[in-house]
């Protein structure tokens, strides 16, 4: 805290802690629900990509003989 850089760092730390106190954290239930939604969307997207990949592979085999 003796240098300008040190004072700036500690000012940043104090302000960051003050901002963290303002954060409204989600409840356990909300976190669980959002996690399930993300997993579901990822699985659906993976299935769509697998179908597209399989379709393109079949089309390429048909075109190339």
DRENVO-922432 format. One line per field, with one value per residue: residue in one letter; x, y, z of N, C-alpha, C in turn. Coordinates in steps of 0.2 Angstrom, whole numbers, plus 5000, padded with zeros to 4 digits. Layout:
BEGIN
drenpa = [A  ...]
n.east = [X  ...]
n.north = [Y  ...]
n.up = [Z  ...]
ca.east = [X  ...]
ca.north = [Y  ...]
ca.up = [Z  ...]
c.east = [X  ...]
c.north = [Y  ...]
c.up = [Z  ...]
***
This chain:
BEGIN
drenpa = [X  X  X  X  X  X  X  X  X  X  X  X  X  X  X  X  X  X  X  X  X  X  X  X  X  X  X  X  X  X  X  X  X  X  X  X  X  X  X  X  X  X  X  X  X  X  X  X  X  X  X  X  X  X  X  X  X  X  X  X  X  X  X  X  X]
n.east = [5004  5011  5015  5009  5004  5002  4992  4982  4979  4974  4963  4955  4953  4944  4933  4929  4925  4914  4906  4903  4895  4883  4878  4865  4863  4858  4845  4847  4838  4834  4847  4849  4838  4841  4853  4849  4841  4851  4859  4849  4847  4860  4861  4850  4855  4866  4861  4854  4865  4872  4862  4863  4876  4877  4868  4874  4886  4880  4875  4887  4893  4884  4886  4899  4900]
n.north = [4994  5005  5011  5018  5009  4998  5004  5006  4993  4988  4996  4991  4978  4981  4987  4977  4967  4974  4975  4961  4959  4964  4955  4945  4929  4914  4902  4885  4877  4884  4884  4870  4868  4876  4870  4857  4861  4866  4854  4846  4854  4853  4839  4837  4845  4838  4826  4831  4836  4824  4817  4825  4824  4810  4809  4817  4810  4798  4804  4808  4796  4790  4799  4798  4785]
n.up = [5000  4999  4987  4972  4963  4972  4980  4971  4968  4980  4981  4970  4975  4986  4980  4971  4981  4986  4975  4974  4985  4981  4972  4967  4971  4962  4968  4975  4969  4957  4951  4948  4940  4928  4925  4921  4910  4901  4899  4893  4881  4875  4873  4864  4853  4850  4845  4834  4826  4824  4816  4805  4801  4798  4788  4778  4776  4771  4759  4753  4751  4742  4731  4727  4725]
ca.east = [5000  5015  5016  5003  5002  4999  4985  4977  4977  4969  4956  4952  4950  4939  4928  4927  4921  4908  4901  4901  4890  4877  4876  4859  4864  4852  4844  4849  4833  4835  4853  4847  4834  4845  4858  4845  4840  4857  4861  4844  4848  4866  4859  4846  4859  4871  4857  4853  4872  4873  4858  4865  4882  4875  4865  4879  4890  4877  4875  4894  4894  4880  4888  4906  4899]
ca.north = [5000  5011  5013  5020  5002  4995  5007  5005  4986  4987  4999  4987  4973  4983  4988  4970  4964  4978  4972  4954  4959  4966  4950  4940  4922  4909  4897  4879  4874  4887  4881  4863  4868  4878  4865  4852  4863  4866  4847  4844  4857  4850  4832  4838  4848  4833  4822  4834  4836  4817  4815  4829  4821  4803  4811  4820  4804  4794  4807  4808  4789  4789  4803  4795  4778]
ca.up = [5000  4999  4980  4968  4960  4978  4982  4966  4968  4986  4979  4966  4979  4990  4975  4969  4986  4987  4970  4975  4990  4978  4968  4969  4968  4961  4973  4973  4964  4950  4948  4946  4934  4923  4923  4917  4903  4897  4897  4888  4875  4872  4870  4858  4848  4848  4841  4827  4823  4822  4811  4799  4799  4795  4781  4774  4775  4766  4753  4750  4748  4736  4725  4725  4723]
c.east = [5004  5016  5009  5000  4999  4992  4980  4974  4972  4962  4952  4949  4944  4933  4925  4923  4915  4903  4899  4895  4883  4874  4870  4861  4858  4851  4846  4844  4833  4842  4852  4843  4837  4850  4855  4843  4846  4859  4856  4845  4855  4864  4855  4850  4864  4867  4856  4859  4873  4869  4861  4872  4881  4872  4870  4884  4887  4876  4882  4895  4890  4883  4895  4906  4902]
c.north = [5006  5014  5015  5013  4998  4998  5006  4997  4985  4991  4995  4981  4975  4984  4982  4967  4968  4976  4965  4954  4960  4960  4946  4934  4918  4904  4890  4876  4877  4885  4874  4863  4870  4873  4859  4854  4864  4859  4845  4847  4854  4843  4833  4841  4843  4828  4825  4834  4829  4815  4819  4826  4814  4805  4813  4814  4799  4797  4807  4801  4788  4793  4800  4788  4773]
c.up = [5000  4992  4977  4965  4966  4980  4977  4966  4974  4985  4975  4970  4983  4986  4973  4974  4987  4982  4971  4980  4987  4973  4971  4966  4967  4967  4970  4968  4957  4947  4945  4940  4928  4920  4919  4910  4899  4895  4892  4881  4871  4869  4864  4852  4845  4844  4834  4823  4820  4816  4804  4797  4796  4788  4776  4772  4770  4759  4749  4747  4742  4730  4723  4723  4727]
***
